[in-house]
Amino acid sequence: MLKINTQSEWIARANEVLPAGGFGNFDPGIIISRGEGSRVWDEDGNEYIDYLIGSGPMLLGHGHPEVMEAVLEQLPKGMTFFANNAKGIELAEAIIDAVPCCEQIRFVASGGEADMYAIRLARAYTGRDKILKFEGGYHGMSAEAQMSLAPSRQVNFPQAVPDSAGIPAGVAEQMLIAPYNDLEAVAALLDEHDDIAAIMVEPLQRIIPPMPGYLQGLRGLCDKHNVLLIFDEIVTGFRLAYGGAQEKYGVTPDICTLGKITGGGFPLAALGASAEIMKHFDKVKVGEEGWLMQLGTLSGNPVASVAGLKTMEILRRDGVYEQLRATGAALQQMQVDALTRAGIPHQIVGDETLFDIYFTDAVCRDYRSAKHNDPRRNVVYNDTLRVHGIFKSPGKLYPSLAVTEADLEQTRLAVDKAVQAISTS
């Protein structure tokens, strides 16, 4: 086979075999060749500081030596079994020790799969069908999750708007949509509907933080109406704190989903809850009618499990989260300083461990308010950062523990160039 050397050749080849020329994830105009520590390289040899980090999993950076050692030790012992294995059981124990709501867990291969089963579990446990989610909240690719994720048109709440073709109209009838950070809207829906199985929420919705008391208010409303509270912690788990958003915000849901960091960069996710709720995965306990079937070829995969175990061990070490937050704070401050000097309206939105900029002076509290005054500025800003060696999503910046002082200085110079580009465009 002809050896391909350039990025443009790879892009041409991708356009022949992949719809829209990509995997459906990130910008298909860049082909990543390798990653090491805080950096990635494309197929033309261009080097970038990586603030995408695989959309979150690579919190320790690429190729962390201790994770690599654990994986290489496991590989000759077996890559997958479709059966219980000791490393998967150890990882389950570690997750349960860390995450307040989990007495038992089930493994799956992706966060979207975990979210799908969490919804199904809530319905099985309550015997109700409706799910309340928030406009702009991301919960994977299931039919229910693809309701009002990124609607291009505004409709009245609680109407659900499908974000994808191929979803039966009946799915929307089982979904209620509310604005994030609005407890009154949630309370009104719970008063009106007595067939809601669960409220599903990202505790930090994309990058929008909960208003003070908001998550506590959701917990109280769920308790009042006998509705389950599901935290989608695919992103926030082991990032906001070792115990995730539940530890940071002091609110314990009934069910949570975990992914990304949990597998140490390998395909692994989980959902967890009390033993009482999780018994629906055990046919002996709940019978044929109450049983929730769940299986997956790679569930509890031992390679992913050892990577997750080693990652979690490193995250338990003294000073790790202080380091991560210090890096995030430095990245925030350098952008605030540069944009303020230039007189460009902006808001840093998110947590020190996950955030980005909205070019607005308005408060960003939900999907409809979190927007740029001039979207073109965001395009220019991120394109200029890319040109100057910064690799990130147009809507998120993920700090990692691999970022060095030299990386921060290079990022600062790139930010100055990006702000200059906005000012002169």
PyMOL commands that set and color helices and strands:
alter all, ss='L'
color gray80, all
select helices_A, chain A and resi 7-17+19-21+53-55+65-77+86-98+111-126+169-173+183-192+214-225+244-249+260-263+275-281+283-290+302-315+320-342+375-387+405-424
alter helices_A, ss='H'
color red, helices_A
select strands_A, chain A and resi 32-36+39-42+47-50+104-108+130-134+175-178+196-201+228-233+255-258+269-273+347-351+354-358+390-391
alter strands_A, ss='S'
color yellow, strands_A
deselect
rebuild
show_as cartoon
